[in-house]
Every structure is written in C-alpha cells, then in structure tokens.
Amino acid sequence: MKHFLRLTDLAYSDIEKIFETADAVAQGGFERILDKKTAVMFFPETSIRTRVSFEKGVHLLGGQTVLFPPEALDKKERIKDVVGYLNNWADLIVVRHKDMSVLEEIAKYAKVPVINALTSVNHPCEMMSDMYALSKKRDDIKKCRFLFMGAKGNIGLAWKEASEAFEFSLEQCCAKGYEIDGLTVNYDIEEAVRGKDVVCTDSLPAEALKDFEGLQITKAVMDKANPDALLNPCPPFYIGEEVSEDAIDSPYFVGYEFKKSLLPVQQAIMIFCLTSEGEAINDYSGFRLETEHLVLKKPVLDDWKALYKNIWSRDESAKYMLWETTKSEEEAEERMKRSVNWQYNNKYAFCVYPKDIGEAVGWAVMCPCGPDAFEITGVALGPDFVRKGYGREILKAFEEAARSEGAVKLISGNRAMNVASRELQKACGFVFESLSEEKQDPRTGEKYFIENNVKYL
C-alpha cells in the first residue's frame, strides 16, 4: 500500500511502472481489479476533468465511488477521527483539497492509499497524465525543454515538481513579481519560447492580467519555438488571456489529446498504490517467451483481426477445444477484449506470433497446478500453421519456463482421439500417466476422455 501525494516521492522506476500499467489498462487489462472495492472521493462540484476520469476509472476497474465535497474535511471533527472511521469501509481515498497539510494528515492515519487529486501546491495526477501522453510523442521525454508561461501557483509549482521527478529542463516566462523560486525566468515571451519543445500555461488571476500583457501565447509566438513544438495549456484556459484563439486552433495545441490520458494514468496510479511495497502488480503485459521461430507474448486489441482470420473463424481449429468458432468481426472484437484482460493477468498465457509474419496465429497457456508442477492447459494454432514444428517449440519453451519456476513436473493432456497432439507430446518426452473420467462436449454432446501425460523435469 502506497500513497500518491507528490511526484518527488516516487523513484523513477515507480513512474515507469505506472506508465507500463497505464499501457496495460488502455489495452483492456485489470478489468475487475477493483471488484468489491470502494473509493471514497473528495471533489468540489466545479471539478470536471479529474473527477470524471477518476469516477469512470474506478467504475471500469469494477469498483464503486462514494463522493463528498472537500468541505467535509474542514469540519470541527478531527481528521484523525474522520479517517479512523473511513478505514472501516474505504479501500482508497482520493482527495482534492487546497491545503496539502490536510492530505498529509489523512495519509498519516489512513490504512488505505491516499491519492492527491490537486492541492494549492501541486497536481501530480495531471502532471503524470501529461508526461505519459508526451512519452507517446517523444522518444526521450527527459530531453524535452519546457517553458511555463504563468504566475506562481499550483500549476507552475506542479510543473516544477514534475521537472524534478522527470529530470527535464523547465524555464518560466512571467511578469515581474510572479517568479517561481528555483527556475530560470525570462520576461520576454519571444525570447523565452526559443528552443523550447513544450509550452505550458496556467490561467491568470484577474488582478494579474494587466501585468501579463504582451506575454500571451499566440500562434506567432509558437512559431518561434522548436519545430513540432507542443502547446499544452492547463484547463480551464481562457482565450484572449493566457492563450490566443489562433494558438488553440493551431496544430501546436495538444490539450484535449493529452487530457485523454487522465483515464488510464489515474487508473494505473490507483493500481500502483494498492500494491504493497516490493509486491509485483499482477500484470504481465510485457512478459514473453521466444523460440527459434516464434514469439509468445501478450496480445493487443488490434490482434482480433489476425486471430479472427487465422483461428477463431476456423471450424477445424475448434474441433478438439471447448470453444465455439467466432461468427463475426464484432464478436471477434469483443472476444479480444476478454482475451487481453485474461492474458495480462496470467503470466504464461500468450498469443503465438511467428517471427516471419509477426501476426497472431494462435495461443498457448500454461498454469501452475501445485507447489512443484505446471500444466499446459491449451495450445491452439490456426490450420495454416500446423505441421511447421511450432507445437514442439511451444512445449519446449513451456518446459524451460516451468523448470525456471522450480517445477519438477510438467503436465499436458489431449483428447484420446487427437492423435496428432498425442504424438507431439510423446515426441517431446511426455509419458502417459492416466485417463480422465468420461466427459461430454457441451457443444455437440459427444463423449470423450482426456489422456493425462507428464514429463518430469
């Protein structure tokens, strides 16, 4: 269990893990990880983007939310006592409150993770979302040069915190008297923007508008930044104040696109916080095995097309399995979502990709079945990809993986009438051990037996 209060509390490896988890979430992973869990949230009525993405994020992960206004934390009752009661029912606490010390006190007494959804000194969830979105556009985000145009406030301070956590260069452009301590400041916007890759802004207080005249981010100003520079104003932004309409209408503007990442990133932050120190997140999205001719790896949602073509729509592939063929592209897309979620949460569940074509042609699954044994529960290849030696390579890869996990026994089975599967296992050193009780195929009513084979490692 971990809190998420400041970006600078994180090791860079933690940031990378959150980004990896966001990738997995975006592909359909962790679908029910918050099942039967409750997130207690404190948001003002005026919150739009952060609140909507948090509430939807909890719902999509299978959890439920209970919402209070931040003023509920300003009552006469001690924070210690409020949190003492919430510990009975909450699995997660998400707080937007101007006073950072309130969040620190909640975290002090909470037995569940506390997530900072904005204070007067930082906005770590939004910064993580923006940096995640930027990582999809730039190969090395640490090399990007940032400019913040705005007054000292929570967003400017949030960008300073992000620059320390991500180790990127950040400068400020502002009117005199609005400087952020520790940043290089330029009072000329055209000079400040030169050489910059990302330009960020914050809305200006009414009393500062006159002071900031001549510092507005316009398209002409953005034209003086580096080629392919990005304009990322913090919402809500106001046309004619910190930004011009032609800047927002220009290709430089990435505001809507970047905020789309709030959903998977905040989901990833919740997942990260709910895991214990040193505990691996139950996600294996990057795990793979390789053989001479194959890559066994986790699928992505777009793989439905290849799987539908190569195996799911083929009657001969389903002959000895317990699944129905897929009848339409729409059905294939839905099947892919279920498959991605299941495989991301099961270490040795893979789709099979021949290296020469790079598309999914089947799947292979191995599961632990005791303290010292693994069982290969299914290997299926499209009919155009059998008799190529792929089955032998898959069984050999699973054998090596089981041995690396400390297993002394690998189990595999086949229907008694599936001669090809029996011969493959025999060729790979498996020996017959037992015959199952009679089973019935739920699709056809056909009776059959499973031959249980074993290989001692």
C-alpha positions in Angstrom: 0.0 0.0 0.0 1.4 3.4 -1.1 0.2 7.0 -1.0 0.5 9.3 -4.1 1.0 12.8 -2.8 4.0 14.2 -4.7 5.8 13.1 -7.8 9.1 13.6 -6.0 8.1 10.9 -3.5 8.4 8.4 -6.4 11.5 6.6 -7.7 11.8 6.9 -11.5 11.2 3.1 -11.6 7.8 3.7 -10.0 6.9 6.2 -12.7 7.9 3.7 -15.3 5.8 1.0 -13.7 2.8 3.4 -13.6 3.3 4.1 -17.3 3.5 0.4 -18.1 0.4 -0.2 -16.1 -1.4 2.6 -18.0 -0.5 0.9 -21.3 -1.9 -2.4 -20.0 -5.1 -0.7 -18.8 -5.5 1.1 -22.2 -5.4 -2.4 -23.8 -8.1 -3.8 -21.6 -6.0 -5.2 -18.7 -7.0 -5.2 -15.0 -10.7 -5.2 -15.9 -12.0 -6.2 -12.5 -9.1 -5.4 -10.2 -11.3 -3.1 -8.0 -14.1 -5.6 -7.8 -15.9 -5.1 -4.5 -13.6 -2.2 -3.6 -14.8 1.4 -2.7 -13.0 4.6 -3.5 -14.0 7.5 -1.2 -13.5 10.8 -3.0 -13.5 14.4 -2.0 -14.2 16.7 -5.0 -15.8 20.1 -5.4 -18.8 20.5 -7.7 -16.6 22.5 -10.1 -14.2 19.7 -10.8 -14.7 18.3 -14.3 -11.8 16.5 -15.9 -10.1 15.0 -12.9 -13.3 13.9 -11.2 -14.9 12.5 -14.3 -11.8 10.5 -15.2 -11.4 9.2 -11.6 -15.0 8.2 -11.2 -15.1 6.5 -14.6 -11.8 4.9 -14.0 -13.0 3.3 -10.7 -16.1 2.0 -12.4 -14.3 0.5 -15.4 -12.0 -1.4 -13.0 -15.0 -2.9 -11.2 -15.2 -0.6 -8.1 -17.6 1.9 -6.8 -17.2 5.5 -5.6 -18.6 7.5 -2.7 -18.3 11.2 -3.2 -18.1 14.1 -0.7 -17.2 17.8 -1.1 -13.8 18.9 0.2 -15.6 21.0 2.9 -16.5 17.7 4.7 -12.8 17.7 5.7 -13.0 21.2 7.2 -15.5 20.3 9.9 -14.7 20.6 13.6 -14.2 16.8 13.7 -10.5 15.8 13.7 -9.1 14.4 10.5 -7.7 11.5 12.7 -11.3 10.6 13.6 -12.7 11.0 10.1 -10.0 8.7 8.7 -10.4 6.3 11.6 -14.0 5.7 10.5 -13.2 5.6 6.8 -10.6 2.9 7.4 -13.5 0.6 8.1 -15.0 0.9 4.7 -12.8 2.6 2.2 -10.2 0.8 0.0 -8.9 4.0 -1.5 -9.1 7.8 -0.7 -8.9 10.4 -3.4 -8.7 14.0 -2.3 -8.8 17.4 -4.0 -8.2 20.0 -1.3 -6.3 23.3 -1.4 -4.4 22.5 1.8 -1.6 20.0 1.3 -1.3 19.5 5.1 -4.8 18.1 5.1 -3.8 15.4 2.7 -0.6 14.7 4.7 -2.7 14.3 7.9 -5.2 11.9 6.1 -2.2 9.9 4.8 -0.8 9.8 8.4 -3.8 8.0 9.8 -5.1 6.1 6.7 -4.7 2.4 6.4 -5.5 2.6 2.7 -3.8 4.6 -0.1 -4.4 8.3 -0.3 -4.2 10.0 -3.8 -3.7 13.7 -4.3 -6.1 15.0 -6.9 -4.9 18.6 -6.6 -3.7 21.0 -3.9 -2.6 24.6 -3.9 1.0 23.5 -4.4 0.8 20.6 -6.9 -1.3 18.5 -9.2 0.6 15.2 -9.5 -2.1 13.2 -11.4 -2.4 15.8 -14.2 1.4 16.0 -14.5 1.7 12.2 -14.7 -1.0 12.2 -17.4 0.6 14.9 -19.5 4.1 13.3 -19.2 2.6 9.9 -20.2 0.9 11.5 -23.2 4.2 13.2 -24.1 6.0 9.9 -23.9 3.8 8.7 -26.8 5.1 11.6 -29.0 8.7 11.8 -27.9 11.4 9.1 -27.6 13.1 10.6 -24.6 10.9 13.0 -22.5 13.9 13.8 -20.3 15.5 15.7 -23.2 12.5 17.9 -23.9 12.8 21.6 -23.0 9.7 23.0 -21.3 8.5 26.6 -20.9 5.9 27.5 -18.3 4.1 30.8 -19.0 2.1 31.9 -16.0 2.2 33.2 -12.4 3.5 31.3 -9.4 0.7 29.0 -8.4 -0.3 25.3 -8.1 0.2 24.6 -11.8 3.5 26.3 -12.1 4.7 24.6 -8.9 3.3 21.3 -10.2 5.4 21.7 -13.4 8.5 22.4 -11.2 7.8 19.3 -9.2 7.4 17.3 -12.4 10.7 18.7 -13.8 12.5 17.4 -10.6 10.8 14.0 -10.8 11.4 13.5 -14.6 14.7 15.5 -14.7 13.7 17.7 -17.7 14.6 21.3 -18.3 12.0 23.9 -17.2 12.0 27.7 -17.5 9.4 30.2 -16.7 8.1 33.3 -18.5 6.1 35.8 -16.4 5.7 39.4 -15.4 8.0 40.6 -12.7 6.8 39.7 -9.2 5.3 36.3 -10.3 8.5 34.2 -10.4 8.8 30.7 -9.1 11.8 30.1 -6.9 14.5 28.0 -8.4 13.5 28.4 -12.1 15.3 30.4 -14.8 12.9 33.3 -15.7 12.6 35.2 -18.9 10.3 38.3 -19.1 10.2 38.4 -22.9 7.9 35.7 -24.4 9.5 35.6 -27.8 12.9 35.1 -26.3 11.6 32.6 -23.7 9.9 30.3 -26.3 13.0 29.9 -28.5 14.5 26.4 -28.3 11.5 25.0 -26.4 9.7 21.7 -27.2 6.7 22.0 -24.9 4.9 25.2 -23.8 2.6 25.0 -20.8 0.3 27.7 -19.4 -2.0 28.4 -16.4 -4.9 30.7 -16.3 -4.1 34.1 -14.9 -5.7 35.7 -11.8 -7.8 38.7 -12.7 -5.5 41.0 -10.9 -2.5 39.8 -12.9 -4.0 40.2 -16.4 -2.6 43.8 -16.8 0.8 42.7 -15.7 0.9 39.9 -18.2 0.0 42.0 -21.2 2.4 41.1 -24.1 3.1 37.6 -22.8 0.1 35.8 -24.4 0.9 32.6 -26.2 -0.2 33.1 -29.8 0.4 31.1 -32.9 3.1 33.6 -33.9 4.8 33.0 -30.6 4.6 29.2 -31.0 6.2 29.6 -34.5 9.4 30.7 -32.7 9.6 27.5 -30.7 11.3 24.4 -31.9 9.8 22.6 -34.9 7.0 20.3 -33.8 6.7 22.1 -30.5 3.6 21.4 -28.4 1.2 23.7 -26.7 -0.3 22.2 -23.5 -2.4 24.8 -21.6 -3.7 23.8 -18.2 -7.6 23.8 -18.3 -9.6 25.8 -17.8 -7.8 28.1 -20.2 -9.2 31.5 -21.4 -9.0 32.7 -25.0 -7.6 36.2 -25.1 -5.9 36.0 -21.8 -3.0 33.5 -21.4 -3.6 32.0 -24.9 -5.0 33.2 -28.2 -7.7 31.6 -30.3 -5.3 31.0 -33.2 -2.8 29.2 -30.9 -5.6 26.9 -29.7 -6.8 26.3 -33.3 -3.3 25.5 -34.5 -1.5 22.1 -34.8 0.6 23.0 -31.8 -2.3 22.5 -29.4 -2.5 19.1 -27.7 -4.7 19.9 -24.7 -7.7 17.7 -25.5 -5.4 14.8 -26.6 -3.2 14.9 -23.6 -6.1 15.0 -21.1 -7.5 11.8 -22.6 -4.6 10.1 -20.8 -6.1 11.1 -17.4 -8.3 8.0 -17.5 -5.7 5.2 -17.9 -3.0 7.0 -15.9 -5.2 7.6 -12.9 -6.4 4.0 -13.1 -2.7 3.0 -13.2 -2.0 5.2 -10.2 -4.8 3.5 -8.2 -3.5 0.1 -9.1 0.1 1.1 -8.2 -1.0 2.4 -4.8 -3.0 -0.7 -3.9 0.0 -2.9 -4.3 2.4 -3.4 -1.3 6.0 -2.3 -1.2 8.0 -4.8 -3.3 4.9 -6.5 -4.5 4.6 -7.0 -8.2 1.5 -5.7 -9.8 -0.5 -8.6 -11.1 0.0 -7.7 -14.7 2.2 -9.5 -17.2 1.7 -7.2 -20.2 5.4 -7.1 -21.1 6.2 -10.8 -20.3 7.1 -13.0 -23.3 8.9 -16.2 -24.3 10.9 -16.6 -27.5 11.8 -19.7 -29.5 13.7 -20.1 -32.8 10.7 -19.2 -34.9 8.1 -17.9 -32.5 7.4 -15.1 -30.1 4.9 -15.9 -27.3 3.6 -12.6 -26.0 0.5 -10.8 -24.8 -1.9 -9.6 -27.4 -3.2 -6.1 -28.1 -6.7 -5.2 -29.0 -5.9 -4.9 -32.7 -4.9 -8.5 -32.9 -8.5 -9.5 -33.2 -8.2 -9.2 -37.0 -5.4 -11.7 -37.2 -6.9 -14.1 -34.7 -10.3 -14.0 -36.4 -8.7 -14.7 -39.8 -6.2 -17.4 -38.7 -8.0 -19.4 -36.0 -11.2 -18.1 -34.4 -13.4 -18.4 -37.5 -11.9 -21.8 -38.5 -14.0 -24.8 -37.6 -11.1 -27.2 -37.8 -9.3 -25.3 -35.0 -12.1 -25.7 -32.6 -12.5 -29.4 -33.2 -10.7 -30.6 -30.0 -11.3 -27.5 -28.0 -14.2 -26.3 -25.8 -14.9 -23.0 -27.6 -17.2 -22.1 -30.4 -15.9 -20.5 -33.6 -16.4 -16.8 -33.9 -19.1 -15.8 -36.4 -18.5 -12.1 -37.0 -15.9 -9.3 -36.7 -18.0 -7.6 -34.0 -17.9 -10.8 -32.0 -14.2 -11.1 -32.6 -13.5 -7.6 -31.2 -15.5 -8.5 -28.0 -13.6 -11.8 -27.7 -10.3 -9.9 -28.0 -11.2 -7.6 -25.1 -11.8 -10.6 -22.8 -8.7 -12.4 -24.0 -6.4 -9.3 -23.5 -7.7 -8.9 -19.9 -7.3 -12.5 -19.0 -3.8 -12.9 -20.6 -2.5 -9.7 -19.0 -3.4 -11.2 -15.6 -2.0 -14.7 -16.2 1.7 -15.0 -16.6 2.0 -17.9 -19.0 -1.0 -17.1 -21.2 0.1 -16.0 -24.6 -0.8 -15.4 -28.2 1.6 -17.1 -30.7 3.4 -14.9 -33.3 5.6 -16.5 -36.0 8.6 -14.2 -36.4 8.5 -14.3 -40.2 4.9 -12.8 -40.4 4.6 -11.1 -37.0 0.8 -11.7 -36.6 -1.1 -13.8 -34.1 -1.9 -17.3 -35.3 -3.0 -19.0 -32.1 -2.4 -19.1 -28.4 -0.7 -21.2 -25.7 -1.4 -21.4 -22.0 0.4 -22.9 -19.0 -0.7 -22.6 -15.4 0.7 -23.7 -12.0 -1.2 -26.7 -10.6 0.6 -27.2 -7.3 3.8 -26.2 -5.5 6.1 -28.1 -7.9 4.1 -28.6 -11.1 2.7 -26.7 -14.1 0.0 -27.8 -16.6 -0.2 -26.9 -20.2 -3.9 -26.2 -20.4 -4.2 -25.4 -24.1 -2.2 -24.9 -27.3 -4.2 -24.0 -30.4 -2.8 -22.9 -33.8 -4.7 -22.0 -36.9 -4.9 -24.8 -39.5 -2.5 -22.9 -41.9 0.2 -23.0 -39.2 0.3 -26.7 -38.0 2.9 -29.2 -39.0 5.6 -26.5 -39.0 7.3 -27.5 -35.8 5.6 -24.7 -33.8 3.9 -27.1 -31.4 7.3 -28.6 -30.4 8.8 -25.2 -29.9 5.9 -24.1 -27.7 6.2 -27.2 -25.5 9.9 -26.8 -25.2 9.5 -23.2 -24.2 7.0 -24.1 -21.5 9.2 -26.9 -20.3 12.1 -24.4 -19.8 9.8 -21.8 -18.1 8.4 -24.4 -15.7 11.9 -25.5 -14.8 12.9 -21.9 -14.1 9.9 -21.6 -11.7 11.3 -24.6 -9.7 8.7 -27.1 -11.0 9.7 -30.8 -11.1 6.7 -31.9 -13.2 5.0 -30.6 -16.3 1.6 -32.0 -17.2 -0.2 -31.9 -20.5 -3.3 -33.6 -21.9 -5.1 -34.4 -25.1 -8.4 -35.9 -26.1 -7.9 -39.6 -26.7 -8.9 -39.3 -30.3 -6.5 -36.4 -31.0 -3.6 -38.5 -32.4 -1.6 -35.5 -33.6 -1.5 -34.0 -30.1 -0.6 -37.3 -28.5 2.3 -37.9 -30.9 3.6 -34.3 -30.4 3.7 -34.8 -26.6 5.3 -38.2 -27.0 8.0 -36.7 -29.2 8.7 -34.1 -26.6 9.3 -36.7 -23.8 5.8 -36.8 -22.2 4.6 -40.2 -21.0 1.0 -41.4 -20.5 0.0 -41.3 -16.8 -3.8 -41.7 -16.5 -7.1 -41.4 -18.3 -9.7 -39.0 -17.1 -13.3 -39.8 -16.3 -15.7 -39.6 -19.2 -16.5 -36.1 -20.3 -19.1 -34.6 -22.6 -18.6 -31.8 -25.2 -21.2 -29.1 -24.3 -21.3 -28.0 -28.0 -22.0 -31.4 -29.6 -22.9 -33.8 -26.7 -20.0 -36.0 -27.8 -18.4 -38.2 -25.1 -14.7 -38.2 -24.8 -11.7 -38.9 -22.5 -8.6 -36.9 -21.7 -5.2 -38.6 -21.7 -3.1 -37.1 -19.0 0.6 -37.0 -19.8 3.5 -36.0 -17.7 7.2 -35.1 -18.1 9.5 -35.0 -15.1 11.9 -32.1 -15.2 
